[in-house]
Amino acid sequence: MVPDPLLERFPRPPTAELFGQRVLEFDRARGTIRLSFTATDAFLNPAGAVQGGILAAMLDDTMGPALWVLNGEETYSVTIDFSVSFLAAAKPGLLYGEGRVVQRGRSIAFLEAQLSDAEGRIVARSTASARIVKA
């Protein structure tokens, strides 16, 4: 993956700020992206792990940008359905999201993502169908 000037125009929605989201790299031609998130103590459940809904939102915020870069910032994704599997407890600190466009049609795209901790352990993964909407 090669950095691209598109990175400078990457949208910064409020959730990106909340989750400390940073774009690390992407490959426009392949429809892949790698991001980092900062899981803070404010995101913890009573067991001391990052709450599942927060992880799901991070996954969603990984898949959508994969489609955005594939389409050269000309479209956004609107999630139609979304499935998440939680594989391990996530602790506070850096989490890494890797997203990709599995298949893109004219109006629907199929996406997937995974979140890993700093040790490389996958903590959650997801798949989604999304409507492609012009920017």
N, C-alpha and C positions, 0 to 999 in steps of 0.2 A: 504494500500500500504506500502510495506516495502522497505527501501533503499537497494541498491544492489551494489556490486563491479563494475557492468557494468557502473554505473554512472561515474566512474573515466575515462572510455574510451569513453564517449559520444562525438561525433564529434563536433567541434566548428567552423562551417563555418563563413565566414565574416558577414553574416546577424545576427548571434547570438551575435557577438560583437556589431554591429550597434544597435540592438534592446535591448541590455542589457539582453539577454535571460539567465535565470538560470533554471536548472532542479530542481524542488522541490521534486517530488516523481514520482514513476511509479510502475505499476504492470505488470510484464512481462507476466504472465499467462493470464491475462485478456486483454492485449493490450491497456492499458490506461496510460496516462501520464499527469502530471500537471507541468506547467512551469510558470515563471513570466517574464514579459517584462517591460522595462522602456520606457515609451513614453515621449520624450523630446519636448521642444518647437520647435525644428527643424522639427518635424513631423506635425506641425499644418497647417491647411488650413486657409484662410482669416477669417473664422467665429470663429477661436479659438479652433476648435475641431481637433482631430487627423484625418489626411487625410485617406479616405477610402482605398486607395491602400496600405497604411502602415498597416492598420488593417487586410486586406486580406493577406498580406505577413506574418504577425504574425500568423494568422490562419493556413496558409500553413506550417509554421515552427512549428506548434503544431501537425498537423496530421501526417506528415512524421515521426517524431520521435516516435509516437505511434506504427507505423508499425515496425520501426527499433528495438524497445525494444521487441516487440512480437516475432520477428524473431531472437532474440539473437545476434544482430549486424551483421547478415550474409547477409542482403539485404538492399537496399535503395528503396525509392519509387520515381517514375517518374509520376508526375501528368498528367492524361489524360483529365479529366474535373473537374471543380471547380465551386461551386456555393456559393455565400455569401449573407447573409441577414444582413443589418445594422439595429439594433434595437434601439440604443440610441447614442447620441454624446459621444465620449470618450475624456476625458480631459487629460492633461499631468499628469504623475505619473505612479504608478504601475498598470499593467494590468495582469490578470491571465488567462492563456490558459489551457483548459482541452481538451485533444484529446483522441479518442478511435478508435480502429479497429472494425468496425461493422461486417464485414465478410471478410475472406481471402480465396482466391482460390489459385491455383497453380501459376498463373501469374498475377492476378488482385486482388486488395483489395479495399474495400469500407470503407471510413473513414469519421469521423465527428469531429468537434471541436466547442468550444465556447470560447469567450473572455469576462471576467468580470472585472469590475473596483474594486477598493479597498473596496467599500461598498457592493460588491456582486451583483451589477446590471449587467445583461448580456448586452453587447454593440454590439456584433456581433456573428454570428454563421455561420458554413459552412459545406458543404458536398463535398466529392471528390471521384473520381475513380482514382486509381493509378496502374501503372504497377509495378510489383515486379521485381527488378533487383538485381542480385547477387553482393555482395560487391567486 
